[in-house]
């Protein structure tokens, strides 16, 4: 189960905690799409406890469209880098 908290200062930040699964990604994608275009968006991954390959692909896609990943765990960052390189 993934818990998502929204906060807003200079940009909109969604703080994720728990496990990222398919259902959570669909919900998060909907939240991101509902934000005004041109608005800076960040995902704070500090409390993310589990992510699978689909989650890594999702996070990589988020970055590719300009969403910032804050407090990204090193293993997730490494996995995203490998995903980009196709290995």
C-alpha positions as CSV (number, residue, x, y, z in Angstrom):
1,X,0.0,0.0,0.0
2,X,1.3,3.4,-0.9
3,X,0.4,6.6,1.0
4,X,0.6,9.8,-1.0
5,X,0.6,13.2,0.7
6,X,0.4,16.5,-1.3
7,X,2.1,19.7,-0.2
8,X,2.7,22.9,-2.1
9,X,5.3,25.7,-1.7
10,X,7.3,26.7,-4.7
11,X,6.2,23.5,-6.4
12,X,3.8,20.7,-5.7
13,X,5.4,17.8,-3.8
14,X,3.9,14.4,-3.5
15,X,5.5,12.5,-0.6
16,X,5.3,8.8,-1.1
17,X,5.5,6.3,1.7
18,X,5.1,2.5,1.6
19,X,5.1,0.2,-1.3
20,X,4.6,1.3,-4.9
21,X,2.4,-1.2,-6.8
22,X,0.4,-1.0,-10.0
23,X,-2.7,0.4,-8.3
24,X,-0.6,3.1,-6.6
25,X,1.1,4.1,-9.9
26,X,-2.3,4.6,-11.6
27,X,-3.5,6.8,-8.7
28,X,-0.3,8.8,-8.6
29,X,-0.4,9.2,-12.4
30,X,-3.9,10.6,-12.1
31,X,-2.8,13.1,-9.4
32,X,0.1,14.3,-11.4
33,X,-2.1,14.8,-14.5
34,X,-4.6,16.8,-12.4
35,X,-2.0,19.5,-11.6
36,X,-1.9,22.6,-13.7
37,X,0.5,22.4,-16.6
38,X,3.7,24.4,-16.1
39,X,3.5,23.8,-12.4
40,X,6.7,22.3,-10.9
41,X,6.1,18.8,-9.5
42,X,8.3,16.7,-7.3
43,X,8.0,13.2,-5.9
44,X,9.6,12.8,-2.5
45,X,10.7,9.2,-2.2
46,X,12.2,9.4,1.3
47,X,9.7,7.0,2.9
48,X,9.3,4.7,-0.1
49,X,9.9,1.1,1.2
50,X,9.4,-1.0,-1.9
51,X,9.4,-0.5,-5.7
52,X,9.4,-3.1,-8.4
53,X,10.5,-2.9,-12.1
54,X,7.2,-1.3,-13.2
55,X,7.6,1.3,-10.5
56,X,11.2,2.1,-11.7
57,X,9.9,2.5,-15.2
58,X,7.2,4.8,-14.0
59,X,9.7,6.9,-12.0
60,X,12.1,7.1,-15.0
61,X,9.2,8.3,-17.2
62,X,8.3,10.9,-14.5
63,X,11.8,12.3,-14.6
64,X,11.8,12.3,-18.4
65,X,8.8,14.7,-18.4
66,X,10.4,17.0,-15.9
67,X,9.1,15.7,-12.6
68,X,11.8,15.9,-9.9
69,X,12.6,12.9,-7.7
70,X,13.7,14.0,-4.3
71,X,15.3,11.8,-1.7
72,X,15.6,9.0,-4.2
73,X,17.1,5.9,-2.5
74,X,20.4,4.9,-4.1
75,X,19.2,1.5,-5.2
76,X,16.3,3.1,-7.0
77,X,18.6,5.8,-8.6
78,X,20.9,3.0,-9.8
79,X,18.0,1.0,-11.2
80,X,16.6,4.1,-13.1
81,X,20.1,4.7,-14.6
82,X,20.3,1.1,-15.8
83,X,16.7,1.4,-17.2
84,X,17.8,4.5,-19.2
85,X,20.9,2.7,-20.5
86,X,18.7,-0.3,-21.5
87,X,20.6,-2.8,-19.3
